[in-house]
């Protein structure tokens, strides 16, 4: 097998890169940190005009009818500029599950709105005090009253919960996990921004106070919610890993360029072996991550038998590699690498954010072991439980 972008995909990636460069790369992220979302909204509209929102939406709903692999060019470029927002949640979570499980009415309404950039989606799965994004942690109840369901409770780690148009909420109906699609135009919710390490991502906690939704808001069937969420997390984890390799590429290029221009003892620091070897190590980590991520995207698109382990492997390796590469980049820049004026710290913070989003690296390892049929001994299980307890705390 040969995993690489086609000529058409590369041309589209070039177009996306040119557009994002014209928007001054990480400027949108820096403005977002100060509370100014105008540049981000402009980029969202621009990506929509380029067709980036409609890539994997079926043609009958206004999309291009392409696959997960065709998202790679956009995801990589978004990783390079640390774009805030919920592009991945909208395109790589909402779109696939609506396409697979949504009713015809839901598809006509929401897929068309995604395709033209009108609606932004986020997922509300995790809850405070429970293991992040775990089935056992879902306690939110949706009680039936007539032909409606009433939600009372909260969700945490919701990206842009204060600004998105639609939330995909996992709640229990008579003890069975069910997925609801909640449109702000129909039923509003309250939210609170959380302080996290990566200020270029708007992480919130959302609150439902007697929030009423109709039966038509259910995606799939009652009790099918966790299976649907799992399907969505496969594509979303793959997208997050793809965004990660885009960030890694930018970091490696940034580091190499600095090594060519920064002089010490009358020579560019790139001529010194210690520097050269470190940059090569970073490049190797990038290429290994890219191979795993490209394969994971292919496995999802082709519904390969090893898709779950491929996604978990790509996500686990890319997460650790991104952190390592971003940290090395700061060290290679020396004292200036610790300042806020340049972007080194932004990439490390995004890598750290990626480390805990949608679960932990340990969760990925457990998926890999389960898919390979490896047995977990008692000591490993004890360590895993201790780690999960720390994360929940």
N, C-alpha and C positions, 0 to 999 in steps of 0.2 A: 504493500500500500504506500501511496505517496500523499502525505498530508501537507498541502500548501494551498495558498489562495490562488484562484484562477486569475486570468488576465482581467476579466470583468470585475472581479472582487477587488483586485489591486487598484484598478482605475477608480472604483467607487471610494475606496479608502483614501486615495489621493485627494479626491474632491472633498471628503469630510475633513481631512487634515488641513487643506487650504482654507476651508471655511473657519475652522476653529483657530487657526493661526491668525486669520484676519480679525478674530475677536480677542486677540492678545492672550491666547493660551490660558494661563491660570488666573487671569484677571477676574473672571466670573467667580471663581472659588474665593478669591481674596475679598471681593465685594460682598459675597454671601456671608462671610465671617463678620462683616460689619453690619449686617442686616439689610443690605441692598440686593434685592433679587432681580433687578431690572435686566442686567446683562444675562443672567441665567434664563429668564423668560424669553429674551430675544434669541438666545441660542436654541432654546426648545422650539421656537417657531421656525428658525432657520433649518434645523434638523428635519422638521416636518416637511418643509418645502423640498428638501433633498430626497425625501422618501424614506428616511431612516425609521420612522414610526410604523410604516406599513410593510416592512420586509417580510415578516413571517405570518401576516394575516392573509387568509384565503382571498382569492381574487373576487369572489362574489360579494365580499364585504368591503371592497375598496382597497385591498392589499395587493402585494406582489406575489403571494403564494409561494414564498421561498422557505428555507429551512433554518435551523439553528446555526449551521455553518455560515450562512450568509450574514449573521449578526456580528461575526468576528471583526470585520473591518471597522464597524462603528464602535464596538466595545473597546477595542484596542485604543482607538483615538480618544475616546472619552477618558480612558485611564491616563493617557498622556497629559491631559489638561486638568485632571481632578475635578471633572464637572460635578457640581452638586446635583441634588434632585433624585428622581425616581425613574430614570429611563429604564434601568434594568428591571425594576419591579413591575413596570408597566408592560414592557415589551417581552421580557423573558419569564414573567410569572403570570400576569393577568391574561395576556394574549393566548398562551398555550392552553391554560385551563378553561378559558371561555370557549376556545375552539373545540376542545375535546368534550367538555362536560356541559357547556351552556345550552340553554334552550334556544330555539330559533329566534325568539324575540330578544333575548339577551345578546345574541350574536349580532343581530341587525342593529341594535342600539349601540352597544358598547364597542364592538370591534370597529365599526365605522367611525366612532368618535376617537378611538385610539389612532386609527389610520390617518386621520386629518389633524391630529395633534390637539384636539379639543379637551381631552380628559387625561388626567394623571391618576395613576393607581398606586396604592401602597398596601402592604399586608400587615394585619394586626393579629399576630399569633401568640407571641410570648406574653406572659403575665408576671407581675412582680412577685418575688418570693418563690418562684418555681424555676426549674431548670429551663434555660433559654430554648425556645422553639422545640420543646419536647411534648409528645402527646400527653404524657402524664401531668404536665403543667397546665393544661387547659381546664379552667374551672368556671369560666364565664357561662352563665345560664341564659338561654333564650326561652322564655315561658310563653306558651301559646295562650292568646286571649282572642277568642273569635277566629277571624281569618288573618290575624296579625301575630307577630312575635315581639315580645318586649324584652329588651336587653338592659341590665343593670350591672355595672362593673367597670373594669378598666383593662387596658392592654398597654404594654410597655415596649420600648425599642421599636417604635413605629416611625419609619423615615418620613419626614415632612407631614406628619399627622395634622399639623396646624394649617396646611395650605393645599393638600391634595384634594381632588374632587371626589374620589371614591376610595373606600376602604374595603378590603376583603378580610372579613372577620370570622375566625373560628370560634364557635360557641357550642354549648351542649343543649340539645333538645331531648328532654327525657333521658338524659345520661348519654346520648349518642352525639358524637362530634359532627357538626354540620357547618358548612361554609356559607356565609351570607355576603351578598354584595350590597354595600350601603352607600348610596349616592347622597352627597351633601345637599343636593337640591331637594331631596325628598325628606331626609332625616339628618339633622345636624348633631354634632358632638362637640364636647369641650376638649381642650388639649393643653399641655404644659411642656415647654421645652426642657430637655434634660441636658446637663453639662457633661459632655463627652470629650475624649482626647482629640477627635477630629472635628474641628469647628466648621469644616466645609460641608458637613452633613448635618441636616436638621433632624436630630433624633428627638422624639417626643413620647409622652405618655398620653393616651387618650382616655376619656371618661364617657361612659354611656349612662345617662340618667333618664330612665323611663323612655328609652329610645325605641320607637315602634317601626317595624318593617313588615312588609306584606309577605305572603307565601311565595310570591313571584321573585323575591330577593334571594331565594335559596339556589345555590349552584349545585347541580346534580341532585342527589337524593338525601333525605335525612339519614344520618349515620354514615354517609360516604365522605364526610368532610376531610378526615385525616388522610385517606387515600388520595384525594384530590390535592391536598396540601403537599403531600409527599411528591406527587408528580411535578407540581409547580416548583418545589425546592430543588429538584434535579436540574431543571433548566435554569433556574435562578442561580444556583451554586456554580454552574458552568459559566454563566455570564459574569458573575463576580470574579471568577478566576481569570476569565479573558480580560476583564478590565484591569486585573492585577498585572498581567504580563505587559499590558500597554504602559502602566506606570513604571514597571521595571525597565522597559526599553528606554523610556525618557530619562530615568535615573542613570542608566549605564552611559547613555550618550552625554548627559550633563557632566558626569564624572570624567569621561574621556576627554571632553572638550576643555574642562578645567585643567586637566593634566597637560594638555598641549600648550596652554596659554600662561599658566602660573609658573613663574621662574624662581629658582632658588639656587644659590651659588653660581649664578650666571647661566643656568640651563633650565629648560622646562622640566618640571618634576616628573613628567612622563618618561624621561630617559632613565630614571632610577629603577632598578630591578624590583624593589619592594612595591613600588607603585604599579609597575607594569603587571606584576604577578597578581596583585589584588584586582586590577581591572579585568584581567583574563578570567579570574575566578568568578567575578560578577557576571561576565558574559556567558560563561559555562552554565551558571545557575539559570540565567535567562533562557538559554536554548533548551535546557532540560525541561523547564517549566512550560515553554511554548510547545514542545512536543507532546507533553501530557495534556495540555489544554486543547490543542487542536484535535487530538484523538478523542477527548471527551466530547467535544462538539460534534464530531463525526458519529460517535457512538449514540448520542442522543438523537441525531437526525435520522440515523439508520435503525434505531431501536435495537441496537446490538445486545446480545445476551449479557455482556459484561459492562453495560452502560453504568450501572450503579457504582461498581468498583472503580470504573474509569473516572467518573465525576468526583468521587471521594478522593482518589489518588491525586487528581489534578488540583483540587481545592486545597488539600493538605500540603502538598509540596509547594505550590505557588504561594500560599500564605506564609510559610516559613522562609522561603527564598526571598520574597518581597521585603520582609522585615530585615533580613540579613543584608541584602543589597542596599536598601535605603539607609541602614545604619552605617555601612561602609562608606557610602557617599558622603555622609556628614563628616566622618573621620578624615576622608581624603581632602575635603575642603578646609580642614584645619579649623582655626578660630572662627572664620567667617561662616562655616557650616552650621554654627549654633545660633546665628542671628536670624531675625525674622525677615530681613530684607530680601533674602534669596529663598528659593523654593525647597531647599533640602528637607527642612523640617516638615513641610506639608506632606511630602511623600511618605515619610516615616510614620506620621500620624495616621495617614490613610491606610497604610499597611497594618498598623496596630488596630484600627477600627475593623478592618477586614478579618482580623484574627478572632474576633468575638461575634461577628455578625452571622446569623443563621446557625449558630452552634460553635463548637470548638474544634480544633485540630484533632483532639482525642476522639470526638464523635466520628470524624472521618475515618480514623484508624479502625474504630469498632465496626463501621460499615464494611470496610475492606476485609476485615477478619471474618465477618459474618458471611459475606459474599463468597469468600474463598473456602468457607467451611472450617476455618481454624477455630479451635476451642480456646476459650479464655480461662486460664487457671484462677484459683481463688485469690492469689496475690495481685494479679492484674485487675481482677474485678474490684478488690478492695481499694487499689490505687485509683481506679476509675471513679468509684463512688466518692472518694475523698476529693478528687478534682472537681466533680460535678457539684459537690457541696460547697466548695470554695467559689466556683463560678456563680452559683445561685446566691451566695452571700454577697 
